[in-house]
Amino acid sequence: MRKWNFCAGPAVISEAVLEEVKSELLEFKKIGASIMEISHRSKTFMEVAEQAKNDLVDILKIPKNYDVLFLQGGATHQFSMVPYNFGHSNGQADYVLSGTWSKKAIAEASKITKVNIIASSETKNFSYAPDPKDWRVNQNSAYVHYCPNETIQGVAIHEPPDINKPIISDASSVILSEPLDVNKFSLIYAGAQKNIGPAGLTIVIINRDFMELGNQQIPNILKYSEHSSSNSMLNTPPTFAWYMAGKVFKWIKQCGGLEYFREQNHAKASKLYEFVDKSSFYSNHVDIKNRSIMNVTFFLENDQLDTAFLLEAEKNGFLNLKGHRSVGGMRASIYNALPLEGVEELIKFMTYFESNNG
Ligand SMILES: Cc1ncc(COP(=O)(O)O)c(C=O)c1O
């Protein structure tokens, strides 16, 4: 039996998508094999790949002067691919430090280019995100990199910054949660395993003019322009994950697109934060203006009860609520495929646990 799954990633996938994939698993469209077992250059797979790309372009209203790449290596690979491509021009790049993932991006970029940390919330334990108004952008930097949703701390920067510089966003845990003005960015990357599909696929949305500025002296596998000119088939792409992402994109469209998910996701997050704020048994430590709509962190006032909470939650059908080991407490990741009902049931369980242990 499937349970309410609050995993931060790899995360819940819609049951409708899984059912459809199941029905096609042994044989895809009468070709005598599954989609996993055929060439990525076959007409059948090329059609699947192109349809997925077109649907993503539709959903996010990606302008024509951008390309969409379907890569491997996870968002972590982008931590180095970005500076390898763009860190050479001017030899420096601006980074915002707002949580664990931006810290990792900075560590990797520092091996490749000079990194300026232009704003940081580290001394406040990443309990808020530096406001773009306060970022000390350098005139000579090649780009500004930030993470709009820090998955581990549950800290978000909700509005794209208004900065006259190429902006690069690690949107791994927030992409497709609501509409996004792609024009504000030169490059957006995201590991698939939250709102897009299974792990193994990384989406890159890149402005074509910006892409042309990329360093040509690096290996092809690292060059955005090579991946783009080969339609993300420079080498064998993650075909099954790509196919599944296509199913998720169709499902997003059928549900009503990103406007629908914006409404749903804000409703889910508001309900949960409201409940936590009212309680003296649970608490959330993130500045209200920076609270994530995808990853809701919360703590039990008495952390001696953490283990009991998690055990009982699991017994009652709520999976993966443990906070990241570096932060402790709890985290409910409430991505697109986790319905409002799941959050309502979680609140009922949290109320019940409080009444038995408060
Ligand atoms: C915001 C963010 N960036 C980067 C990563 C790293 O992604 P991957 O494991 O796909 O390399 C994650 C993973 O959860 C993430 O949440």
The ligand as an SDF file (V2000), in Angstrom:
LIG
                    3D

 16 16  0  0  0  0  0  0  0  0999 V2000
   18.8010   22.6410   -4.0560 C   0  0  0  0  0  0  0  0  0  0  0  0
   19.6150   21.4270   -4.3730 C   0  0  0  0  0  0  0  0  0  0  0  0
   20.7400   21.5730   -5.0910 N   0  0  0  0  0  0  0  0  0  0  0  0
   21.5120   20.5160   -5.3940 C   0  0  0  0  0  0  0  0  0  0  0  0
   21.1730   19.2410   -4.9940 C   0  0  0  0  0  0  0  0  0  0  0  0
   22.0750   18.0890   -5.3690 C   0  0  0  0  0  0  0  0  0  0  0  0
   21.3980   17.3540   -6.3160 O   0  0  0  0  0  0  0  0  0  0  0  0
   21.9840   15.9830   -6.9080 P   0  0  0  0  0  0  0  0  0  0  0  0
   21.9780   15.0030   -5.8030 O   0  0  0  0  0  0  0  0  0  0  0  0
   21.0070   15.6770   -7.9880 O   0  0  0  0  0  0  0  0  0  0  0  0
   23.3450   16.2530   -7.4170 O   0  0  0  0  0  0  0  0  0  0  0  0
   20.0140   19.0390   -4.2450 C   0  0  0  0  0  0  0  0  0  0  0  0
   19.6450   17.6800   -3.8060 C   0  0  0  0  0  0  0  0  0  0  0  0
   18.7300   17.4440   -3.0680 O   0  0  0  0  0  0  0  0  0  0  0  0
   19.2210   20.1680   -3.9280 C   0  0  0  0  0  0  0  0  0  0  0  0
   18.1030   20.0200   -3.2070 O   0  0  0  0  0  0  0  0  0  0  0  0
  1  2  1  0
  2  3  1  0
  2 15  2  0
  3  4  2  0
  4  5  1  0
  5  6  1  0
  5 12  2  0
  6  7  1  0
  7  8  1  0
  8  9  2  0
  8 10  1  0
  8 11  1  0
 12 13  1  0
 12 15  1  0
 13 14  2  0
 15 16  1  0
M  END
$$$$
